[in-house]
Amino acid sequence: MRLGFEAALDEAARYLGATSPNPAVGCTLLDREGGILVVAAHHRAGARHAEALALYQARERGVIDRVVTALVTLEPCNHVGRTPPCSEALRDSPVETVWVGARDPNSVAGGGIARLRQMPEGRQVRLLEDEPGFADLHEGCQALIAPFATRMVKQRPWITVKQALDAQGSMIPPAGRTTFTSQQSLEIAHRLRRASDAIITGIGTILSDNPRFDVRHVPDHEDRAPRLVVVCDRQNRLPDSWREKMIGSGFRVLVSRDLAEIPALLGDHGVNWAMVEAGPSLLDEIRRLGLWDDWLVFHAGESGAGHSGRAPSDRDRAVITSHGPTPLRFILDEGAHPLPADKVAL
């Protein structure tokens, strides 16, 4: 069962950033001996949910009659939205036992556990939160839905601050360069962009760097909804040319005079996960106001040159500070050689 939940988490994590406003969810179907038959995930809003897709694939592969157990990272939904309720799909299947990784924080879609247990023809439902031996899997499921849960409970997105520091603790790249971090750090940063629904930045970053905020160092999600860029600009200095360039590249651009209002603004737009890419002044204000959920810092190696000639001992180090189970675990863990990382939970 552990391997099944890990597979469901890994598959769901591939679609972080593509499912908004829905959560990323994975589902694994097992046979009576615990063998994995199907692993599926929700791909995007309007598409089949993870449970429905897994059952569909099991039928397509001719293994539906062997399905006995369903492992789902999030409580199956119990309402009719763009797709039918997953609780009913599971009740209409051969599944006998459903393991739930995390309860649904959405009061509208919730109730799946109760419906699955409802007699007659109820199913056995077990929760990872009740199994101390699977506490790590439960935390993984909580981390996966942290962006969605934050919006449901707090009406704002999960906010990740991304920061890079050289060996002297400065954020300013050497003259003539735009970065001092390694290619590996750049790939992680772009995986984070891919997983995010919005970017928060400041007018100073726009004027000094003319950023594109696109995903270049890793493949982006295909046919995903446009990302939001919110610029904190108190004096209306945002160039029309930059706004037009971003809109032409598929972004939606918002401007705010008040940094403190941005989280609620993004929540109203259905943003699950927002990342901050900004300069020292805005980061200091975000820290002062407590407008963050986790903070990712890349500490460049001693050379800090950001080129292929860096020595192996000069590898970057990633440090995460988080207020709870962080979805960054799925960003850092991707790839064969993740950065050395330290996690500090507050």
C-alpha positions in Angstrom: 0.0 0.0 0.0 2.9 2.4 0.7 4.2 2.0 -2.8 0.7 2.7 -4.1 0.3 5.9 -2.2 3.8 7.0 -3.2 2.9 6.4 -6.8 -0.4 8.4 -6.5 1.5 11.3 -4.9 4.2 11.3 -7.6 1.6 11.1 -10.4 -0.5 13.9 -8.9 2.6 16.1 -8.4 3.2 16.1 -12.1 0.1 18.2 -12.6 0.7 20.8 -9.9 -0.1 24.1 -11.6 -2.3 22.5 -14.3 -5.4 21.7 -12.2 -6.3 25.1 -10.7 -8.8 26.0 -9.3 -9.1 22.3 -8.5 -6.5 20.5 -6.3 -3.9 18.1 -7.6 -5.1 14.6 -6.8 -3.8 11.1 -7.4 -5.4 7.6 -7.2 -4.0 4.1 -7.3 -6.0 1.0 -7.8 -4.8 -2.3 -6.2 -5.8 -5.9 -6.6 -6.5 -8.3 -3.7 -2.8 -9.1 -3.3 -1.9 -5.3 -3.1 -0.5 -5.2 -6.6 -0.7 -1.9 -8.5 -3.2 -2.1 -11.4 -3.6 1.6 -12.4 -2.1 4.9 -11.3 -3.9 8.1 -12.4 -4.2 11.8 -11.5 -6.5 14.7 -12.2 -5.0 16.6 -15.2 -6.9 19.9 -15.4 -10.2 21.5 -14.4 -13.1 19.9 -16.4 -11.2 16.7 -17.1 -11.9 13.4 -15.2 -11.0 13.5 -11.6 -8.2 11.1 -10.5 -10.6 8.3 -9.2 -12.8 8.5 -12.3 -9.8 8.4 -14.6 -8.3 5.4 -12.8 -11.5 3.5 -13.0 -11.8 4.4 -16.7 -8.3 3.2 -17.4 -8.9 0.0 -15.5 -11.9 -0.7 -17.7 -9.9 0.2 -20.8 -7.1 -2.2 -19.8 -9.5 -5.0 -18.9 -8.5 -5.2 -15.2 -11.6 -3.6 -13.6 -12.8 -6.9 -12.2 -9.5 -7.3 -10.4 -9.8 -4.0 -8.6 -10.3 -4.3 -4.8 -8.7 -1.2 -3.2 -8.5 2.4 -4.1 -5.9 4.7 -2.6 -6.8 8.4 -3.1 -4.6 11.3 -1.9 -7.7 13.4 -1.2 -11.2 12.5 0.0 -13.4 11.8 -3.1 -15.7 14.6 -4.0 -19.4 14.2 -3.4 -21.0 16.9 -5.6 -21.9 17.5 -9.2 -19.6 20.1 -10.8 -18.2 19.8 -14.3 -17.9 16.1 -13.6 -20.0 13.6 -11.6 -19.2 12.8 -8.0 -16.2 10.5 -7.5 -17.9 8.9 -4.5 -20.6 7.6 -6.8 -18.0 6.4 -9.3 -16.3 4.4 -6.6 -19.7 3.0 -5.3 -20.5 1.9 -8.8 -17.2 0.0 -9.1 -15.9 -3.3 -7.7 -13.8 -1.3 -5.1 -14.3 -2.7 -1.6 -12.0 -0.5 0.4 -11.0 3.1 -0.1 -8.0 4.6 1.7 -8.1 8.4 2.0 -4.9 10.4 2.3 -6.4 13.7 3.4 -9.9 15.1 4.1 -11.4 17.5 1.6 -11.3 21.1 3.1 -13.9 22.1 0.5 -17.3 22.2 2.4 -19.1 22.1 -1.0 -17.4 19.1 -2.5 -16.8 17.3 0.8 -18.8 14.4 2.3 -17.3 11.8 0.1 -16.2 9.6 3.1 -19.8 9.6 4.6 -21.3 8.8 1.2 -18.9 5.9 0.6 -19.8 4.4 4.0 -23.5 4.9 3.5 -25.5 1.7 3.6 -26.7 -0.3 1.8 -23.7 -1.2 -0.3 -21.4 1.0 1.6 -17.6 0.7 1.3 -15.0 0.4 3.9 -13.1 3.7 4.3 -9.8 4.1 6.1 -7.9 7.3 6.7 -4.2 7.7 6.8 -4.6 10.2 9.7 -5.7 7.3 11.8 -2.7 5.1 11.0 0.5 6.3 12.9 2.6 4.0 10.7 1.6 6.0 7.7 2.1 9.5 9.2 4.7 10.4 6.5 2.3 9.5 3.7 -0.4 11.6 5.4 1.9 14.5 5.6 2.7 14.0 1.9 -1.0 14.2 1.0 -1.4 17.3 3.2 1.6 18.9 1.4 0.1 18.1 -2.0 -3.2 19.8 -1.2 -1.7 22.7 0.9 -2.2 25.3 -1.9 -5.8 24.2 -2.5 -6.6 23.8 1.3 -5.1 27.3 2.0 -7.5 28.9 -0.5 -10.5 26.9 0.8 -9.8 27.7 4.5 -8.2 31.2 4.3 -9.6 32.5 1.0 -6.1 33.1 -0.3 -3.4 31.1 -2.1 -0.4 29.3 -0.6 2.4 31.8 -1.1 6.0 30.7 -1.7 8.9 33.1 -1.7 11.8 32.2 -3.9 15.1 33.9 -3.2 18.7 33.4 -4.3 21.7 34.6 -2.3 25.4 34.5 -3.3 28.2 33.4 -0.9 28.2 36.9 0.6 24.4 36.9 1.2 23.6 39.3 -1.6 20.8 39.0 -4.1 22.5 41.2 -6.7 24.1 39.2 -9.6 27.6 40.2 -10.9 27.8 42.8 -13.6 26.6 41.6 -16.9 24.8 38.6 -15.5 21.1 37.9 -14.6 21.8 35.1 -12.1 24.6 33.5 -10.0 22.9 30.2 -9.3 23.6 26.9 -11.0 21.6 25.4 -13.9 20.1 22.9 -11.4 18.8 25.8 -9.3 17.4 27.4 -12.4 15.5 24.2 -13.3 14.1 24.0 -9.8 13.0 27.6 -9.9 11.3 27.0 -13.3 9.6 23.8 -11.9 8.2 26.1 -9.2 7.0 28.6 -11.8 5.3 25.7 -13.7 3.5 24.6 -10.5 2.4 28.1 -9.6 -0.8 29.8 -10.7 0.4 33.3 -10.1 3.6 35.4 -9.6 3.8 38.3 -7.2 6.5 40.9 -8.0 7.4 44.5 -7.5 7.7 47.4 -9.9 11.4 47.7 -9.1 12.0 44.2 -10.5 10.0 45.0 -13.7 11.9 48.3 -14.3 15.4 46.8 -13.6 15.1 43.3 -15.0 12.3 43.4 -17.6 11.4 39.8 -16.6 9.4 37.4 -18.7 8.3 35.0 -15.9 7.9 32.2 -18.4 8.9 28.5 -18.0 12.0 27.8 -20.1 14.3 25.4 -18.3 11.7 22.6 -18.0 8.7 21.7 -20.2 5.6 23.7 -19.2 2.1 22.2 -18.9 0.3 22.1 -22.2 -3.0 24.0 -22.6 -2.9 25.3 -19.1 -4.9 28.3 -18.0 -3.1 31.7 -18.2 -0.9 32.5 -15.2 -1.5 35.7 -13.3 1.2 38.3 -12.6 0.5 40.8 -9.9 2.8 43.8 -9.7 3.0 45.8 -6.5 3.1 49.4 -8.0 2.1 52.3 -5.7 3.0 55.1 -8.2 1.6 53.7 -11.5 5.0 53.2 -13.0 4.3 50.0 -14.9 5.2 50.4 -18.5 2.4 49.7 -21.0 5.0 48.0 -23.2 5.7 45.4 -20.5 2.1 44.8 -19.8 1.3 44.3 -23.5 4.3 41.9 -23.9 3.1 39.8 -21.0 -0.5 39.7 -22.2 0.8 38.7 -25.6 2.7 35.8 -24.0 -0.4 34.5 -22.4 -0.3 36.1 -18.9 -3.0 38.1 -17.1 -1.6 41.2 -15.5 -2.9 42.8 -12.4 -1.6 45.8 -10.5 -2.0 46.6 -6.8 -1.1 49.6 -4.8 -1.4 47.6 -1.5 0.8 44.5 -1.0 -1.5 43.4 1.9 -4.5 43.1 -0.4 -2.8 40.8 -2.9 -3.4 37.5 -1.2 -7.2 38.0 -1.1 -7.2 39.4 -4.6 -5.5 36.2 -5.9 -7.9 34.1 -3.8 -10.8 35.8 -5.6 -9.2 34.7 -9.0 -9.1 31.0 -7.9 -5.3 30.9 -7.4 -4.1 28.0 -5.4 -0.4 28.6 -5.4 1.4 31.9 -5.9 5.2 32.4 -5.9 7.1 35.6 -5.1 9.9 36.7 -7.4 11.0 40.2 -6.2 13.8 42.3 -4.9 15.0 42.8 -1.3 12.6 45.7 -0.5 9.5 43.8 -1.4 10.7 40.6 0.3 11.4 42.6 3.5 7.9 43.9 3.5 6.4 40.4 2.8 8.4 39.1 5.8 7.3 42.0 8.0 3.6 41.4 7.1 3.9 37.7 7.4 2.5 37.2 3.8 4.1 33.9 3.1 3.7 30.2 3.8 7.1 28.8 2.8 10.4 30.4 1.9 12.9 28.8 -0.5 16.4 30.2 -0.5 19.1 29.1 -2.9 22.5 29.6 -1.4 25.0 29.7 -4.3 28.3 27.8 -4.0 31.5 29.6 -3.2 32.2 30.4 -6.9 28.7 31.8 -7.4 29.4 32.1 -11.1 26.4 30.2 -12.3 28.2 28.6 -15.2 29.2 25.1 -16.2 32.7 25.5 -15.0 31.7 25.5 -11.3 33.4 22.9 -9.2 31.3 20.1 -7.7 32.0 21.4 -4.2 30.3 24.7 -5.3 26.9 23.2 -5.7 24.0 25.3 -4.5 22.1 24.5 -1.3 18.4 25.0 -1.0 16.9 25.9 2.4 13.2 25.7 3.1 11.4 27.5 5.9 7.7 26.5 6.1 4.7 27.1 8.2 3.4 23.6 7.6 3.7 20.6 5.2 5.1 22.2 2.1 4.4 21.4 -1.5 8.0 22.4 -2.3 8.9 18.8 -1.4 7.5 17.8 -4.8 9.5 20.5 -6.6 12.8 19.7 -4.9 12.4 15.9 -5.2 12.0 16.0 -8.9 15.0 14.8 -10.9 17.8 12.3 -10.3 20.0 14.7 -8.3 18.0 17.0 -6.1 19.8 19.9 -4.3 20.9 19.3 -0.8 18.0 20.8 1.2 17.4 21.8 4.8 13.9 22.2 6.1 12.9 24.3 9.1 9.3 24.0 10.2 7.9 26.8 12.3 
